Amino acid sequence: LRIAHFLGDIGFSLLCIRRKVTLDNLRMVFRNQKSEKEINKIAQQSYRNTARGFIEHLILPALSKEKILANLEFENLGYFDELMQHGKGGILVSSHFGSWQLGGTSVRLVGYPVNFLVQRQNNHLVEDLVYKYIEEKGVKVLYRGVSAGQIFDLLKSNQIIAVLPDQDAGKSGVI
């Protein structure tokens, strides 16, 4: 955590353009509800959380199933059990809260068949870094553009498709 805080603080200090976007977005969301000091604190914490997620992702390959599960607390897994009982799979929709790789991988490690639907990265080295680790833990990675038939086949075989739709889809996206 200390390393994440340190890296987050450096990022907050040095990445001026991104910091401005972050602060502007927070001002827009909170309007007059938060002081400038509170907005800056939230922004800095956001950078720390991002750094923490990055570090969690880097150490994920070295963690055993037991180590991962010992450090997590699950609530409401009964919803997954209920979903699986119907035999039709399901679509899990989430946002980029914390380390989605760790979250999705942990769902797989407790026994639920999870597939991530993701967008290819521009840099294949980054793509390997982002997706290789989770595949090694048993999560299947599907790339945007996969056929609807493949998705339906996975659902028919009682699997979960996880999507994070909060990314900018460019000209074809909806804000």
C-alpha positions as CSV (number, residue, x, y, z in Angstrom):
1,L,0.0,0.0,0.0
2,R,2.8,2.4,0.7
3,I,4.3,1.8,-2.7
4,A,0.9,2.4,-4.3
5,H,0.4,5.6,-2.4
6,F,3.9,6.7,-3.4
7,L,3.3,5.9,-7.1
8,G,-0.2,7.4,-7.0
9,D,1.2,10.6,-5.5
10,I,3.9,10.8,-8.1
11,G,1.4,10.3,-10.9
12,F,-0.9,12.9,-9.5
13,S,2.0,15.4,-9.3
14,L,3.5,14.7,-12.7
15,L,0.6,13.8,-15.0
16,C,-0.7,17.4,-15.3
17,I,-3.0,16.8,-18.3
18,R,-4.7,13.8,-16.7
19,R,-4.9,15.5,-13.3
20,K,-6.7,18.4,-14.9
21,V,-9.2,16.0,-16.5
22,T,-9.7,14.2,-13.2
23,L,-10.2,17.4,-11.3
24,D,-12.6,18.9,-13.9
25,N,-14.6,15.7,-13.9
26,L,-14.9,15.7,-10.1
27,R,-15.9,19.4,-10.0
28,M,-18.6,18.6,-12.6
29,V,-19.9,15.7,-10.5
30,F,-19.8,17.3,-7.1
31,R,-20.6,20.9,-8.2
32,N,-20.9,22.9,-5.0
33,Q,-21.1,19.8,-2.7
34,K,-17.4,19.5,-2.1
35,S,-14.7,22.1,-1.4
36,E,-11.6,22.3,-3.7
37,K,-9.6,20.7,-1.0
38,E,-12.0,17.8,-0.8
39,I,-12.0,17.4,-4.6
40,N,-8.2,17.4,-4.6
41,K,-8.1,14.7,-1.9
42,I,-10.6,12.5,-3.8
43,A,-8.5,12.9,-7.0
44,Q,-5.3,12.0,-5.2
45,Q,-6.9,9.0,-3.7
46,S,-8.1,8.0,-7.1
47,Y,-4.5,8.0,-8.4
48,R,-3.5,5.9,-5.3
49,N,-6.2,3.4,-6.1
50,T,-5.2,3.2,-9.7
51,A,-1.6,2.5,-8.6
52,R,-2.8,-0.1,-6.2
53,G,-4.7,-1.9,-9.0
54,F,-1.6,-1.8,-11.1
55,I,0.5,-3.4,-8.3
56,E,-2.2,-6.0,-7.7
57,H,-2.1,-6.9,-11.3
58,L,1.7,-7.2,-11.3
59,I,1.7,-9.6,-8.4
60,L,-1.3,-11.6,-9.5
61,P,0.9,-14.3,-11.3
62,A,2.8,-14.9,-8.2
63,L,-0.2,-15.5,-6.0
64,S,-1.7,-18.9,-5.5
65,K,-5.4,-19.6,-5.5
66,E,-5.3,-20.0,-1.7
67,K,-3.4,-16.7,-1.2
68,I,-5.9,-14.8,-3.5
69,L,-8.9,-16.2,-1.8
70,A,-7.6,-15.7,1.7
71,N,-7.4,-12.0,1.1
72,L,-10.9,-11.5,-0.3
73,E,-14.3,-11.5,1.2
74,F,-17.3,-12.5,-0.9
75,E,-20.8,-11.4,-0.5
76,N,-23.9,-12.7,-2.2
77,L,-22.3,-15.6,-4.1
78,G,-25.8,-17.1,-4.0
79,Y,-26.7,-14.9,-7.0
80,F,-24.1,-16.8,-9.0
81,D,-25.3,-20.1,-7.7
82,E,-28.9,-19.2,-8.7
83,L,-27.7,-18.1,-12.1
84,M,-25.8,-21.4,-12.6
85,Q,-28.8,-23.5,-11.6
86,H,-30.7,-22.2,-14.6
87,G,-28.1,-23.6,-16.9
88,K,-28.1,-20.6,-19.3
89,G,-25.0,-18.8,-18.1
90,G,-25.2,-15.1,-17.6
91,I,-23.7,-11.7,-18.5
92,L,-21.9,-9.9,-15.7
93,V,-21.7,-6.1,-16.2
94,S,-19.4,-4.0,-14.1
95,S,-17.3,-0.9,-14.1
96,H,-13.6,-0.5,-13.7
97,F,-13.8,-0.5,-9.9
98,G,-10.4,-1.4,-8.4
99,S,-8.7,-4.4,-9.9
100,W,-11.2,-5.9,-12.2
101,Q,-8.7,-8.6,-13.2
102,L,-8.4,-9.7,-9.6
103,G,-12.1,-9.5,-9.0
104,G,-12.9,-11.6,-12.1
105,T,-10.2,-14.0,-11.5
106,S,-11.4,-14.6,-7.9
107,V,-14.9,-15.4,-9.2
108,R,-13.2,-18.0,-11.4
109,L,-11.2,-19.3,-8.6
110,V,-14.3,-20.0,-6.4
111,G,-15.7,-22.1,-9.2
112,Y,-17.6,-20.0,-11.7
113,P,-16.7,-20.2,-15.4
114,V,-15.9,-16.6,-16.3
115,N,-15.0,-15.2,-19.7
116,F,-13.9,-11.5,-20.1
117,L,-15.0,-9.7,-23.2
118,V,-12.3,-7.1,-23.8
119,Q,-11.0,-4.8,-26.4
120,R,-7.6,-5.5,-28.0
121,Q,-4.8,-3.2,-26.8
122,N,-2.8,-1.2,-29.3
123,N,0.4,-2.6,-27.9
124,H,0.7,-6.4,-27.9
125,L,3.1,-6.3,-25.0
126,V,0.6,-4.4,-22.9
127,E,-2.1,-6.8,-24.0
128,D,0.0,-9.7,-22.9
129,L,0.6,-8.0,-19.5
130,V,-3.0,-7.2,-19.1
131,Y,-4.6,-10.5,-20.2
132,K,-2.0,-13.3,-19.9
133,Y,-2.1,-13.4,-16.1
134,I,-5.8,-13.8,-15.9
135,E,-5.8,-16.5,-18.5
136,E,-3.2,-18.4,-16.5
137,K,-5.7,-18.4,-13.6
138,G,-8.4,-20.0,-15.7
139,V,-10.3,-17.0,-17.1
140,K,-11.0,-17.1,-20.8
141,V,-10.4,-13.8,-22.7
142,L,-12.7,-13.0,-25.6
143,Y,-11.8,-10.0,-27.8
144,R,-14.3,-7.5,-29.0
145,G,-15.6,-8.6,-32.4
146,V,-16.1,-12.2,-31.3
147,S,-19.2,-13.5,-33.0
148,A,-22.6,-13.4,-31.3
149,G,-22.8,-17.1,-32.0
150,Q,-19.7,-17.8,-29.9
151,I,-21.2,-15.7,-27.0
152,F,-24.5,-17.6,-27.2
153,D,-22.6,-20.9,-27.3
154,L,-20.8,-20.0,-24.1
155,L,-24.0,-18.9,-22.5
156,K,-25.7,-22.2,-23.5
157,S,-22.8,-24.0,-21.9
158,N,-23.6,-22.2,-18.6
159,Q,-20.7,-19.8,-18.6
160,I,-20.5,-16.2,-17.5
161,I,-19.5,-13.4,-19.9
162,A,-18.1,-10.4,-18.0
163,V,-18.1,-7.0,-19.7
164,L,-16.8,-3.6,-18.6
165,P,-18.9,-1.2,-20.8
166,D,-17.6,2.1,-19.3
167,Q,-14.8,2.5,-21.8
168,D,-15.0,5.1,-24.6
169,A,-16.0,3.3,-27.7
170,G,-15.0,6.2,-30.0
171,K,-17.3,7.4,-32.8
172,S,-19.5,4.4,-32.6
173,G,-20.0,4.7,-28.8
174,V,-22.8,6.3,-26.8
175,I,-21.8,8.7,-24.1
